[in-house]
């Protein structure tokens, strides 16, 4: 790993940030596993159709929508499950100890890409992986006033995606010139966000 992972509780009951959750080499593997190419635009994985309701403006470009275990790229599964395991290991009492990746959605953000403030509607905890340029990310819960922070390449967020947790979150903008050199020109002006939704083993 690129240094020891650092963990920060935004709200100890519902959202945790893991800095340096994975390396830039792993970020490159993540991008390649999703079919990202150096030219503008993406090569869709072909394993699902984008499922945007009312998209933000301008909308991120969909990379994949995955619904079954077999479709999730191995690197996505590995990085998300490791991030959640790190949270558990570091003493996050509410994160499920036996979480495993079940579904994943990936989107590609350009420098003008944003994602409006929203609330997820899922019954499990989720993990967000970020690769490429840094984004300004914001989150709030009933116990946490809206908080903005830099979500960098190699970072992960583990959060309770159930409506009752009320974890509102947004991508407010993509920071120019923040992509690690090893990922240029693949993601020099872009950022990948992958949301991995999990299930808890009984």
N, C-alpha and C positions, 0 to 999 in steps of 0.2 A: 504493500500500500504506500501511497505518497505521504509518509508520516503517519502518526497514530491518529485514528479517527477520534474526533471530538464531538461530544453529544451535548445538546442544549435543549432543555424543556421550555417551550413557549407557554404551554399550559400542561402541567404534569398529568392531567387527566385525559388529554386528548391529542396533543401534537408535539412532536419532537423533531429537532433538526440534527442531522448527522453530517458534520463537516468531514471532508476527505474520506467518504465512504468507499470510493473506488478510485483507481488510478486513471491517468490520461490514456494509457494503453488500453485499459478496459473500456474507457469511453469511446475510443476508436472502434473497438470490437462491437460495442453496442450500436454505434452508427451503422457499421457495415452489416450487422445482422438485420437491421431494419430496411436495408436497401438504399441508404442515402448515397448519392453520387456527387461528384465535385461540381458538375454543372448546376445551373439554377434549376430548381424543381427536384422532384424525388422519383425514385422508382418504387411504386407501391408494391407491397408484399403480395398483393393479390389474395390474401387470406381473409379478407373481410372488407366491407364497405364503410366509409366514414359515416358516423351517426351523430351529426351536429343537429341540434334543435335550431335555435336562432343563433347563428355564429357571431362571435365578436367581429369587430371591424378594425383592421383587416383580419380575416380568420387565419389561424395556423393551418398549414397544409397537413392533411391526415397522412400518417405513415402506415398505420395498421389498426385494425380493430380485431382483437382475438378473443375467442370465447371458450376455447377448450384447452385442456392441459397440453395436448400434443402440438398445438400451434405456437405456443410461447417459445421464442428463441431461448436457447440454453443460457446465453449470457444474461438475458433479462431476468430469467428465473434465478440464476445464481446471485446476481447483484442485489435484487430485491430481497431475497430470503436472507442474504448475509446482512443487509442493512437492518432488517427487523431483528435478526439474532443479536446484532450489536446492541440495539436498544434494550433487548431483554437482558443481555449480559451486563450492561451498565446500570441495571437496576430500575428500569422503567416498570413499575408495578402493574400497570394496566394493559400493557402490550401482551397479546397472546403468545405464550411460550412455544406453541406448536403451529404457528402461522405458516402457510405455504401458498405460493403463487397460484392463482386460479384463472384470472383474466387480465389482459393488458391492453392498453391503448396508448399509441404514440403519436405525437404531433410535432411538426417542424415549424419553428418560429423564425421569421426574418427580423431584421432590425426594427421594423415597424410593427411587429407582432405583439398583441396584447391578448389577455384573456380576462373578461370581465369578472367581477366579484360574484361568486356563486357558492352554492351549498351542494355537496354530493348527496346521493340518495342510495346508500348501500348499507348492508347489514354487517360488514366486516371492517377491519382495519385495512388501510391501503398504504402503499409506498410510492413516492414520486422520485424518479431518477432524473438528474439533469446532466446534459453533456453539451459541450460547445461553449457559446458565449454565456456570460453571467446575465441573469435576469434580476430585476427588482421584483421581489415577491412580497405579498402581504397576506396576513392571516388574522383572524379574530375568532374568539369564542365568548360565551357568556362571562367567563372569568378573565378574558384577555382583551384589552382594548386593541383596536386595529394597529398592528405592528408590521412595519416594512423592514426588509433585510435583503442582503445580496445572496442569491441562490446561485452558487458557482458550479462550474464543471466538476463532477466528482462528488457532489453533495447529494444527500437524500433526505427526504422528509417522510416520517412515519406518522400517520394520523388516523383518528377514528372517523370513518367515512359515513357513519350512520346519521340520519337527520337529527336524532335526539342530541347528538354531541354539538351540533350547530358550529361546525368548523367552517367558517366562510374563508375563502381564499381567492387570490387573483394573481395574474402576471401583469405587472404594471408597465413593463418595458424591457427591451433587450439592450444591454450595454455594449456599445461599439468598442472594438479593440481589446476584448477580454478573453477571446478564445485562446487556449494554450497552443503554443507553436506547433506541437506535434500533431494537432488536429487540423492545421491549415494545409491546403485550402478547402479541405472537406467541410469544415464548419466555421470558417473564418468570420462569416457575418451571420451565422445562424445558431439556433439553439434547439436541441431535442429535449422534449419533456415526455417521459414515459410514466404513466400511472398504472401501477400493478395492484389489482384488487385481489384480496386473499380469502382463503377459507381457513377455518381453524379445525385441526384434526380432533376428533372426539376421543 
